[in-house]
Amino acid sequence: MKMPMEEQDTAHGEISFPLRKLRNLEEKVSSSHCDVPLLLKQELDSLLIAATELAAKGEDVNNPGCQRFYNDALPLSFTKILTDDTISTWNINVLQRVILNCEKLVKLCAMKLDDIRFVNLLSMAFNPYNNFHTFNASRTCGLSTSTTTATGQESTQETEVFAKSEDHKTPRLVYLINVFGQAGGFAKMRERIEIIMGLKKTELTSENEEKVINDNTESEDQNMDVTESMSSSTENIEASISSGSAPVSSLEKSTSVNSQEAAVWQLLLPLRLCHDLLTRHTLGVYLLPVMEFVPFTFHGSTLEVPSCTAPSTSGATESMETDQPIEIPPSEVTVLRGHETEVFICAWNPSADLLASSSGDSTARIWDMTDNATSIPNPLILHHCIQNSGTDVPTNKDVITLDWNCDGNLLATGAYDGCTRIWTIDGKLVSTLAEHKGPIFAVKWNKRGNYILSAGVDKTTIVWGAAAAQFTEQFCFHKAPVIDVDWQTDNTFASCSTDSKIFVCQVNVDKPIKTFLGHTDEINSIKWDPQGQLLASCSDDMTVKIWSMERDTCIHDLRAHTQEIYSIKWSPTGPGTQNPNMNVILASGSFDSTVRIWDVERAACVHTMTKHIEPVYGIAFSPDAKFLASGSFDKCIHIWSTQTGSLIHSYKGTAGIFGVCWDSRGNKIGACAVDGSVYVLDLRKL
């Protein structure tokens, strides 16, 4: 009997690609209980080899199976492999298999740098802070790089060294960087940058470059500021930018200088956290000559890029300031402990100095942060229980979301047990609203406090009448879990889903009054602006889109982030707010570790904040909109000036930060962390 098409090794008429192995790998990697070492056996290795062979011939682009591998199984496999928490239990054979598969990956990336998917994969492999490199930070690699000829024979030529570690740390990362370089990765990176900027190679081969090539000594001059040796006349720069007409890839389809810099920055992202391992020779030959034409600098331990800018009315550009942020000492931060597992969200009461937090330990907590309270207050613990034979039994389900009503006298929580609960300010359970058939991802009070929205994995959004705590209406238009909801008016709301759709609905109307289509991947958050005129959405497709009820398509498609965008926030500005004379702006936080501020009216990014080095999960504006707080998995809470984009204050906690929030008076910032900590930063003490 003929096998189904997806199980055949090669579909009819296609270039050869092992589809059965791809299907097996997809089944393994999609399992929530995936045994990571199993990913390293047979399928992944074979698929990497097949994809590399097709890529070398330029035949992978038109191969559906190979593209399917690129889109899903390949990034998922390496995400699991490099970040798995059980790495300490793997034996040496498994660890060696990981590095060999990573070697195949970076060789493939070296060929595919014109494809953003592979730039992101390379960033993952070159991240010294992932679990694989962290666990092996001081372990010998046991492998050595060597060049090979086209026939696979080892070359007798001297091997070029692209990376080394003076303290012998992260040997596997050093090895992978050298594999990348010897596979032509740095040469390809430079070539792509030349194409982006329209530069001729002859204009980049300066006396300075020849000097670096001839002086590959790696001596005590290693730590000198290599940028000081760069020199180039304005005339040569202008001539080189105006010359050249090489074809461009999808990464490089813009002609403005800012867009060119952004495209160059994308290509340099994989080196951002590991550039200190690059040899002086690598910097001089492949990167710094290009830097004459693009104003990037190697600063501290982070590869920095100036702010994304937008033209002013005078034609000048606004750039990020060189800032000297004030590090907030631990003595000035109150650390609230009590949650047993990660804290997902925290929110200040709008009318009292109370901070609510929700956690995976089946509780929410209310912390009294008034000035006359104890330095480490005892919280009200809101135990989420179910009734079993007349007895309250803990649900053992995560409390994933919460929201205060407008008066601050009621708190709504949503949990993985499918229940929305309403609590008084003193911790008393008022109502348990049980209608969902699965985990709840979002709860939201409307502005008057007479309706509550809840939404979750069962693909439904439910409206509850808050006064009588009763079920009002259920909306079932989405075809996948509903991730976020937000009220536009007191009876109109929007919902978004992993199905990439946004519906705008009204209470007591049985059909959506608006459907917004345009995102190509899961939507993570939606927010109405303070006036309820514009709806912003952010997605795994790396875009922020702005929608209006007057149009069926988005009015702005904001593209600058290079990875998934997790959070967006509107500034509390414009008519009807406390800041009526200030323009409305939008902030976005992304897995690319950046925070961006957008002038929505001009559809322009006015500031890009780049100090984080891990995904940014939480952002929040101060009540006067002059500052923005951000929290990242790099454990840092940063406070930025929204006017200049400069970093004002910074605090590093003990674990990755999920959410940040600002109190209504602008005095305090709350932040919640993966290790169960809740931080309170009192800005009056600074």
Secondary structure, DSSP 4 states (H G I P E B T S, - for coil): -PPPGGGSSS-TTSPP--HHHHHHHHHHHH-TT--HHHHTTTHHHHHHHHHHHHHHHT-STT-HHHHHIIIIIHHHHHHHHHH-TTGGG--HHHHHHHHHHHHHHHHHHHH-TTSHHHHHHHHHHT-TTSHHHHHTTTS--------B-TTSPBP-SPPPP-B--TT---HHHHHHHHHHHHTTHHHHHHHHHHHHHT--HHHH--HHHHHHHH-----GGGGS-GGGG----HHHHHHHHH-------GGG---SHHHHHHHHHHHHGGGTTTGGGB-HHHIIIIIHHHHTTS--EEETTEEE-PPP--B-TTS-B-------PEEPPGGGEEEE---SS-EEEEEE-SSSSEEEEEETTSEEEEEE--TTS-SSPPPEEEE-EEEETTEEEE----EEEEEE-TTSSEEEEEETTSEEEEEETTS-EEEEEE--SS-EEEEEE-TTSSEEEEEETTS-EEEEETTTTEEEEEE---SS-EEEEEESSSSEEEEEETTSEEEEEETT-SS-SEEEE--SS-EEEEEE-TTSSEEEEEETTSEEEEEETT-SS-SEEEE--SS-EEEEEE-S-STTSS-TTSPP-EEEEETTS-EEEEETTTTEEEEEE----S-EEEEEE-TTSSEEEEEETTSEEEEEETTT--EEEEEE-SS-EEEEEE-TTSSEEEEEETTS-EEEEEGGG-
